[in-house]
Amino acid sequence: MGKTWDTESEHLLRELAPQVLGAVARRFRDFASAEDAVQEAMLAAFRQWPQEGVPENPRGWLIQVASRRMADHLRREISRRERETAIAGETEEAAPMTELESDMDPNDTLILLFMCCHPALTTSSAIALTLRAVGGLTTAEIANAFLVPEATMAQRISRAKQSIKASGVPFRLPPLQERTQQLPSVLHVLYLIFNEGYVSSIGPHLQRLDIAREAIRLTRSLQALLPDNAELAGLLSLMLLTDARRAARTGPEEQLIPLDKQDRSLWDRTEIAEGTELLRHALSKGSVGLYQLQAAIAAVHDEAERAEDTDWPQILALYELLKQVSPSPMVTLNHAIAAAMVQGPSKGLELLKALERDSRLTGHYRLDAVRGHLLEMIGDHENAVKHYRIAAARTTSLPEQKYLMAQAARLEEARS
């Protein structure tokens, strides 16, 4: 055995998960069963390594354990189909570790990401399967992150694997044309995973750091495989520039602290420097996309030493460009905020009117939260309180709900 168990060992398991799954899936040509086998191997490692120490060859250990699970599975299948005699020789023993390790392919992570984000899957299924197959998280961990019962998440993951199996997609990189077409979906799934970790959409915690960090790790791994993709670099830059503010976003009781009230000395300057350099490199390639523009906006915020130093005219210009490149209700909402900071809150409120007719944002708490903020800026505290309360009632995030109710209470106290 090798070194003792520590936090780095847990991170190692996460990093090895796609490599091990790639080797086993390629060997046995069964993604769904291989994924189950790798999860069993991961659980075995979580149980054994803290007591016995991390093996000298952890990847080989995991491959061997997963392969034995696959061999057992195949034996059961053979017995069930009463075909032992015909093919027993092919499955009698797990393949030697050295033979399986020779099957390692540097594209394994990329192949798995494309499989997990297959067009046959819903977005929620793709996120869950990506976290399990590529991220190495257990079903229980994923269920806990999204506040659903473990059995529900297990069914979702099982259905996703069956959809991939039914699609007949082979364990290999898609042809270049398909890869180009599917890459935006892969990036979108990684983006959604990060967002869910950075601002948890439901439950008592504002942030799920394990999920946000996993999204960064997966995106960093993908960027190492596709270093010349500008949008991928832009996505990683966006994650780093946003994650850099993590320590300042909550108070001692995990209460939400808005951007303009944060202690910027707590921001991670190393992450900001890396994110800025990635963005500079991405922008130098000429074409500018959705994630690069969002990263550029994050960079402008991060460059300001104080909230009042923020270059809002530049942010407004970037949002106007973003509206052209990738229009969406949320972009329009954020554009309205930037316009309010540059041209006054009345201009922001005017721009919000267009969103009232957009069914995609109907009932979303952020629309009322922003309207409440802009109404407060123009001094209409009565209506600001009303919209803060509506927003609080609509959000499923407890920290955001408490923050919005506190805003309403503060204005009511000031009026009395």
C-alpha positions as CSV (number, residue, x, y, z in Angstrom):
1,M,0.0,0.0,0.0
2,G,1.0,3.6,-0.5
3,K,0.3,6.8,1.3
4,T,-2.4,7.3,4.0
5,W,-5.9,8.6,3.3
6,D,-6.5,12.4,3.2
7,T,-8.6,15.0,1.3
8,E,-6.2,14.7,-1.6
9,S,-7.0,11.0,-1.8
10,E,-10.7,11.8,-2.2
11,H,-9.9,14.3,-5.0
12,L,-7.7,11.6,-6.6
13,L,-10.7,9.2,-6.7
14,R,-12.8,11.9,-8.5
15,E,-10.1,12.4,-11.1
16,L,-9.6,8.7,-11.7
17,A,-13.3,7.9,-12.1
18,P,-13.6,8.8,-15.9
19,Q,-10.2,7.1,-16.6
20,V,-11.3,3.9,-14.9
21,L,-14.8,4.0,-16.5
22,G,-13.2,4.5,-19.9
23,A,-10.9,1.5,-19.6
24,V,-13.7,-0.8,-18.3
25,A,-16.3,0.4,-20.7
26,R,-14.0,0.0,-23.7
27,R,-13.0,-3.5,-22.6
28,F,-16.5,-4.8,-21.9
29,R,-18.5,-2.7,-24.4
30,D,-21.3,-2.0,-21.9
31,F,-21.4,1.6,-20.6
32,A,-24.3,1.1,-18.2
33,S,-22.9,-2.0,-16.5
34,A,-19.4,-0.6,-16.5
35,E,-20.6,2.6,-14.8
36,D,-22.3,0.5,-12.0
37,A,-19.1,-1.5,-11.6
38,V,-16.9,1.6,-11.3
39,Q,-19.2,3.0,-8.7
40,E,-18.9,-0.2,-6.7
41,A,-15.1,0.1,-7.0
42,M,-15.2,3.7,-5.9
43,L,-17.3,2.7,-2.8
44,A,-14.9,-0.1,-2.0
45,A,-12.0,2.4,-2.2
46,F,-13.9,4.8,0.2
47,R,-14.3,1.9,2.6
48,Q,-10.9,0.3,2.4
49,W,-8.3,3.1,1.6
50,P,-8.8,5.1,4.8
51,Q,-8.0,1.9,6.8
52,E,-5.5,0.2,4.5
53,G,-3.8,3.2,2.8
54,V,-4.0,4.3,-0.8
55,P,-2.5,1.7,-3.2
56,E,0.7,2.3,-5.0
57,N,-1.2,2.1,-8.2
58,P,-4.7,3.5,-7.4
59,R,-5.9,3.5,-10.9
60,G,-4.9,-0.1,-11.5
61,W,-6.6,-1.1,-8.2
62,L,-9.9,0.6,-9.2
63,I,-9.7,-1.0,-12.7
64,Q,-9.1,-4.4,-11.3
65,V,-11.9,-4.2,-8.8
66,A,-14.4,-2.8,-11.4
67,S,-13.4,-5.5,-13.8
68,R,-14.0,-8.2,-11.3
69,R,-17.5,-6.7,-10.7
70,M,-18.0,-6.7,-14.5
71,A,-16.9,-10.4,-14.7
72,D,-19.3,-11.3,-12.0
73,H,-22.1,-9.5,-13.8
74,L,-21.3,-11.3,-17.0
75,R,-21.2,-14.7,-15.2
76,R,-24.7,-13.9,-13.9
77,E,-25.9,-12.9,-17.3
78,I,-24.4,-16.1,-18.8
79,S,-26.1,-18.2,-16.2
80,R,-29.4,-16.5,-16.7
81,R,-29.3,-17.1,-20.4
82,E,-28.0,-20.6,-20.0
83,R,-25.0,-20.0,-22.3
84,E,-22.2,-20.8,-19.9
85,T,-20.6,-23.4,-22.0
86,A,-20.5,-21.3,-25.1
87,I,-18.7,-18.3,-23.8
88,A,-17.5,-19.2,-20.3
89,G,-13.9,-19.0,-21.5
90,E,-14.3,-15.3,-22.4
91,T,-15.4,-14.2,-18.9
92,E,-14.0,-16.7,-16.5
93,E,-11.5,-14.3,-15.0
94,A,-11.2,-10.5,-15.0
95,A,-8.7,-9.2,-17.4
96,P,-5.2,-8.7,-16.0
97,M,-4.6,-5.2,-14.6
98,T,-1.7,-4.5,-17.0
99,E,-3.8,-5.4,-20.0
100,L,-6.7,-3.1,-19.0
101,E,-4.3,-0.3,-18.1
102,S,-2.9,-0.5,-21.7
103,D,-6.5,0.3,-22.8
104,M,-6.2,3.8,-21.2
105,D,-7.0,6.6,-23.6
106,P,-6.4,10.3,-23.0
107,N,-9.8,11.0,-24.6
108,D,-11.7,8.9,-22.0
109,T,-13.0,12.0,-20.2
110,L,-14.1,13.6,-23.4
111,I,-15.8,10.5,-24.6
112,L,-17.7,10.2,-21.4
113,L,-18.8,13.8,-21.3
114,F,-20.2,13.5,-24.8
115,M,-22.0,10.3,-23.8
116,C,-23.4,11.8,-20.7
117,C,-24.7,14.8,-22.6
118,H,-26.2,12.7,-25.4
119,P,-29.1,14.5,-27.2
120,A,-31.4,11.6,-26.1
121,L,-31.1,12.7,-22.5
122,T,-33.0,15.5,-20.7
123,T,-30.8,18.3,-19.2
124,S,-31.5,17.1,-15.6
125,S,-30.6,13.5,-16.5
126,A,-27.4,14.7,-18.3
127,I,-26.4,16.7,-15.2
128,A,-26.9,13.7,-12.9
129,L,-25.2,11.2,-15.1
130,T,-22.2,13.6,-15.7
131,L,-21.7,14.0,-12.0
132,R,-21.8,10.3,-11.4
133,A,-20.0,8.9,-14.4
134,V,-17.4,11.7,-15.0
135,G,-17.4,13.3,-11.6
136,G,-17.3,10.1,-9.5
137,L,-20.0,11.3,-7.1
138,T,-22.2,8.6,-5.6
139,T,-25.9,8.6,-6.2
140,A,-26.5,9.6,-2.6
141,E,-24.2,12.6,-2.9
142,I,-26.0,13.8,-6.1
143,A,-29.4,13.3,-4.5
144,N,-28.3,15.3,-1.5
145,A,-27.0,18.1,-3.8
146,F,-30.4,18.4,-5.5
147,L,-32.5,17.6,-2.4
148,V,-34.3,14.6,-3.8
149,P,-34.6,11.1,-2.3
150,E,-31.7,8.8,-3.3
151,A,-34.2,6.4,-4.8
152,T,-35.5,9.1,-7.1
153,M,-32.0,10.1,-8.2
154,A,-31.1,6.4,-8.7
155,Q,-34.1,6.0,-11.1
156,R,-33.1,9.2,-13.0
157,I,-29.6,7.9,-13.5
158,S,-30.8,4.4,-14.4
159,R,-33.1,5.8,-17.0
160,A,-30.3,8.0,-18.4
161,K,-28.0,5.0,-18.8
162,Q,-30.8,2.9,-20.4
163,S,-31.4,5.8,-22.9
164,I,-27.7,5.8,-23.8
165,K,-27.8,2.0,-24.2
166,A,-30.9,2.2,-26.4
167,S,-29.3,4.9,-28.5
168,G,-26.6,2.4,-29.5
169,V,-23.9,5.1,-29.2
170,P,-20.5,3.4,-29.4
171,F,-17.7,4.1,-26.8
172,R,-15.7,6.5,-29.0
173,L,-15.5,10.2,-29.8
174,P,-18.3,11.3,-32.1
175,P,-17.2,12.2,-35.6
176,L,-15.9,15.8,-35.8
177,Q,-19.1,17.2,-37.2
178,E,-21.2,15.6,-34.4
179,R,-18.7,16.6,-31.8
180,T,-18.8,20.3,-33.0
181,Q,-22.6,20.2,-32.9
182,Q,-22.8,18.5,-29.4
183,L,-20.0,20.5,-27.7
184,P,-22.3,23.5,-26.8
185,S,-24.6,21.0,-25.0
186,V,-21.6,19.7,-23.0
187,L,-20.6,23.2,-22.1
188,H,-24.2,24.0,-21.1
189,V,-24.4,21.0,-18.8
190,L,-21.1,22.0,-17.1
191,Y,-22.3,25.6,-16.8
192,L,-25.6,24.5,-15.2
193,I,-23.7,22.2,-12.7
194,F,-21.5,25.2,-11.7
195,N,-24.5,27.5,-11.3
196,E,-26.3,25.0,-9.1
197,G,-23.2,24.7,-6.9
198,Y,-22.6,28.5,-6.8
199,V,-26.2,29.5,-6.1
200,S,-28.2,26.5,-5.0
201,S,-31.7,26.7,-6.4
202,I,-33.3,25.0,-3.4
203,G,-32.7,24.3,0.2
204,P,-31.0,25.8,3.3
205,H,-27.6,26.5,1.7
206,L,-26.7,29.4,-0.6
207,Q,-23.7,27.5,-2.0
208,R,-22.9,23.8,-2.7
209,L,-19.1,24.1,-2.8
210,D,-18.6,20.4,-3.7
211,I,-20.8,20.8,-6.8
212,A,-19.2,24.1,-7.9
213,R,-15.7,22.7,-7.4
214,E,-16.6,19.6,-9.3
215,A,-17.8,21.7,-12.2
216,I,-14.6,23.6,-12.3
217,R,-12.5,20.4,-12.1
218,L,-14.5,18.8,-15.0
219,T,-14.2,21.9,-17.1
220,R,-10.5,22.2,-16.4
221,S,-10.1,18.5,-17.5
222,L,-12.0,19.2,-20.7
223,Q,-10.1,22.3,-21.4
224,A,-6.8,20.4,-21.1
225,L,-8.1,18.1,-23.8
226,L,-9.4,20.9,-26.0
227,P,-7.0,23.8,-25.3
228,D,-7.7,25.7,-28.5
229,N,-11.5,26.0,-28.0
230,A,-12.2,29.6,-27.1
231,E,-15.7,29.1,-25.7
232,L,-14.4,26.3,-23.4
233,A,-11.7,28.6,-22.2
234,G,-14.3,31.3,-21.7
235,L,-16.4,29.0,-19.6
236,L,-13.5,28.0,-17.3
237,S,-12.6,31.7,-17.0
238,L,-16.2,32.5,-16.1
239,M,-16.3,29.8,-13.4
240,L,-12.9,30.9,-11.9
241,L,-13.7,34.7,-11.9
242,T,-17.1,34.0,-10.3
243,D,-15.9,31.3,-7.8
244,A,-13.2,33.8,-6.7
245,R,-15.8,35.7,-4.7
246,R,-17.0,32.6,-2.9
247,A,-15.6,33.4,0.6
248,A,-17.2,36.8,0.6
249,R,-20.7,35.8,-0.5
250,T,-22.0,34.6,2.9
251,G,-21.8,35.8,6.5
252,P,-21.0,33.8,9.6
253,E,-24.6,32.5,9.7
254,E,-24.5,31.7,6.0
255,Q,-26.6,34.8,5.2
256,L,-26.4,36.1,1.6
257,I,-24.1,39.1,1.1
258,P,-24.7,40.9,-2.2
259,L,-21.9,41.9,-4.5
260,D,-21.8,45.5,-3.6
261,K,-21.5,44.8,0.1
262,Q,-18.9,42.1,0.0
263,D,-15.5,42.3,1.6
264,R,-13.3,42.2,-1.5
265,S,-10.2,41.5,0.5
266,L,-11.6,37.9,0.8
267,W,-11.7,37.4,-3.0
268,D,-9.3,34.8,-4.3
269,R,-6.7,36.8,-6.3
270,T,-5.1,33.6,-7.6
271,E,-8.3,32.5,-9.2
272,I,-8.9,36.0,-10.6
273,A,-5.5,36.0,-12.2
274,E,-5.9,32.6,-13.8
275,G,-9.4,33.5,-15.0
276,T,-8.3,36.8,-16.4
277,E,-5.4,35.1,-18.3
278,L,-7.7,32.4,-19.7
279,L,-10.1,35.1,-20.9
280,R,-7.3,37.1,-22.5
281,H,-6.1,34.0,-24.4
282,A,-9.7,33.2,-25.5
283,L,-10.5,36.7,-26.7
284,S,-7.3,36.7,-28.7
285,K,-8.7,34.0,-31.0
286,G,-11.1,36.5,-32.6
287,S,-14.5,34.9,-32.2
288,V,-16.5,36.0,-29.1
289,G,-19.2,33.8,-27.7
290,L,-21.6,33.5,-24.8
291,Y,-19.2,32.4,-22.1
292,Q,-16.4,34.7,-23.1
293,L,-18.7,37.7,-22.8
294,Q,-20.0,36.5,-19.4
295,A,-16.4,36.0,-18.2
296,A,-15.6,39.5,-19.4
297,I,-18.4,40.9,-17.3
298,A,-17.2,39.0,-14.3
299,A,-13.7,40.3,-14.9
300,V,-14.9,43.9,-14.9
301,H,-16.5,43.3,-11.5
302,D,-13.4,41.5,-10.1
303,E,-11.1,44.4,-11.3
304,A,-12.9,46.9,-9.1
305,E,-11.3,47.4,-5.7
306,R,-14.5,48.9,-4.4
307,A,-18.1,48.6,-5.5
308,E,-18.2,52.2,-6.4
309,D,-15.2,51.7,-8.7
310,T,-17.1,49.3,-10.9
311,D,-17.0,50.2,-14.6
312,W,-20.8,50.0,-15.2
313,P,-20.6,51.6,-18.7
314,Q,-18.3,48.8,-19.8
315,I,-20.6,46.2,-18.3
316,L,-23.6,47.7,-20.0
317,A,-21.8,47.6,-23.3
318,L,-20.9,44.0,-22.8
319,Y,-24.5,43.1,-21.9
320,E,-25.7,44.8,-25.1
321,L,-23.3,42.7,-27.1
322,L,-24.4,39.6,-25.2
323,K,-28.0,40.3,-26.1
324,Q,-27.0,40.2,-29.7
325,V,-24.9,37.0,-29.4
326,S,-27.2,35.0,-27.1
327,P,-30.5,36.7,-26.3
328,S,-32.4,35.3,-23.3
329,P,-34.7,36.6,-20.6
330,M,-32.0,36.4,-17.9
331,V,-29.6,38.4,-20.1
332,T,-32.3,41.0,-20.6
333,L,-32.8,41.1,-16.8
334,N,-29.1,41.7,-16.1
335,H,-28.9,44.2,-18.9
336,A,-31.7,46.2,-17.2
337,I,-29.7,46.2,-14.0
338,A,-26.6,47.5,-15.8
339,A,-28.7,50.1,-17.6
340,A,-30.1,51.3,-14.2
341,M,-26.6,51.7,-12.9
342,V,-25.5,53.8,-15.9
343,Q,-28.7,55.6,-17.0
344,G,-30.8,55.6,-13.8
345,P,-33.3,53.2,-12.2
346,S,-36.2,54.5,-14.2
347,K,-34.4,53.3,-17.4
348,G,-34.0,49.8,-15.8
349,L,-37.7,49.6,-14.8
350,E,-38.6,50.6,-18.4
351,L,-36.5,47.7,-19.8
352,L,-38.1,45.3,-17.3
353,K,-41.5,45.8,-19.0
354,A,-40.5,43.7,-22.0
355,L,-40.0,40.8,-19.6
356,E,-43.5,40.9,-18.2
357,R,-44.7,39.4,-21.5
358,D,-42.0,36.7,-21.6
359,S,-43.5,33.4,-20.4
360,R,-40.0,32.0,-19.7
361,L,-39.6,34.4,-16.8
362,T,-43.2,34.6,-15.6
363,G,-43.3,33.8,-11.9
364,H,-39.5,33.8,-11.6
365,Y,-38.4,35.4,-8.3
366,R,-35.5,37.3,-9.8
367,L,-37.8,39.5,-11.9
368,D,-39.5,40.7,-8.7
369,A,-36.3,40.9,-6.8
370,V,-34.7,43.2,-9.4
371,R,-37.9,45.3,-9.7
372,G,-37.9,45.7,-5.9
373,H,-34.3,46.8,-6.0
374,L,-34.9,49.4,-8.7
375,L,-38.1,50.7,-7.0
376,E,-36.0,51.2,-3.9
377,M,-33.5,53.1,-5.9
378,I,-36.1,55.6,-7.1
379,G,-37.6,55.9,-3.6
380,D,-40.8,54.0,-4.1
381,H,-40.4,52.0,-0.9
382,E,-44.0,50.8,-0.7
383,N,-43.9,49.0,-4.0
384,A,-40.3,47.9,-3.4
385,V,-41.5,46.1,-0.2
386,K,-44.3,44.4,-2.2
387,H,-42.0,43.0,-4.8
388,Y,-39.3,42.0,-2.3
389,R,-42.0,39.9,-0.6
390,I,-43.3,38.4,-3.8
391,A,-39.8,37.4,-4.7
392,A,-39.2,35.9,-1.3
393,A,-42.4,33.8,-1.7
394,R,-41.3,32.5,-5.1
395,T,-37.7,31.5,-4.4
396,T,-37.0,28.0,-3.2
397,S,-33.6,29.0,-1.7
398,L,-33.8,29.7,2.0
399,P,-30.8,32.1,2.2
400,E,-32.2,34.2,-0.7
401,Q,-35.7,34.1,0.9
402,K,-34.3,35.4,4.2
403,Y,-32.3,38.1,2.4
404,L,-35.3,39.3,0.4
405,M,-37.5,39.4,3.6
406,A,-34.8,41.3,5.4
407,Q,-34.8,43.9,2.6
408,A,-38.5,44.3,2.9
409,A,-38.3,44.6,6.7
410,R,-35.5,47.2,6.5
411,L,-37.6,49.4,4.2
412,E,-40.7,49.0,6.3
413,E,-38.8,49.9,9.5
414,A,-37.4,53.0,7.7
415,R,-41.0,54.1,6.7
416,S,-42.4,53.7,10.3
